Each structure stands twice: as structure tokens, then as C-alpha cells.
Amino acid sequence: MTTADTVARSGLSAHVIRFALVGVGSTLLSAALFVTFAHWTSHQWANALALVLSTIVNTAVNRRFTFGVQGRSGAMRLHLQSLVLLAVSWSMTAGSLWALARLAPDAGPWLATATFLGGNAVATVVRFGLLRRWLAPPETLAAEGISDPEPVVV
């Protein structure tokens, strides 16, 4: 195993662990917001509101804690890129809730929340890949064989 392989493997492991910790907190926040908003509005609106608020928090925390990016440089760009993450999350959760409404129109809040969380879990995999590509140090990505480590600008 080369030094580059060791750096790549340890960088990925550290990012995955920190991303998972942030993800658990973000998922709990998102679920709490979804349940709260679902008392006053439809599941789809509760989904959208919960995702917007939790995406803002998730992006800020992942930027600093998971990937170690500090300062204001690039923060606005990353929040704009996070709109892509929001669209991915929303499409997964909204699609899941839409299917639930068709399959079980009288589903209660527990099943709706479980469905929301299932869609969110699928979106998390995509979110990690995109955030890692946008925020990981270029040398870490290059060591992993990613040929274009430059951040993607949306």
C-alpha cells in the first residue's frame, strides 16, 4: 500500500465517520421538524420545510466539522451548491411520500415519518458523495484517483 493509498483511505474513513455523526443529528432535526410541521400542514409541505431548514444547518456543520473548511471563503458557493443537495433530498423524500399517499392514503404520522426517513437515507448517500467532492482537500481526492478535484460550481 502506498502512502497516497493510506492518505486516501484514512481521509475517507475520517470523513465518513464525521459525516455519519452530523447525519444522525441532521436526521433527528429533520424528523422533528417534519413531525412538527405535519401537525399544521400536509406531509409534502412539512417535508419541504423540514428539508430546507435541515439542509442549511447540515451544510454549515459538514463544511466545518466533517471537512474542516473554515472562514467565509466559498461559503456562499457551497450553500448554493447545497441547493442541488436539497433537490436530491426533496426528490427522494417527496417521491416516497407521494408513493405512500397512493398506496396508503390513510397512513398515520408514524408511517409518514418512517417513509420520510427512508427517502432521506437514500438521499444521504448522494449528499455525502457530492459534499466530499466539493469540500475534500484536492490532494485527498487526487490520492483516490479522482482526476478533477476542483469544486463543482452550480
Helices and strands as residue ranges (DSSP letters): H 3-38, H 43-61, I 62-66, H 75-103, H 109-135, H 138-143
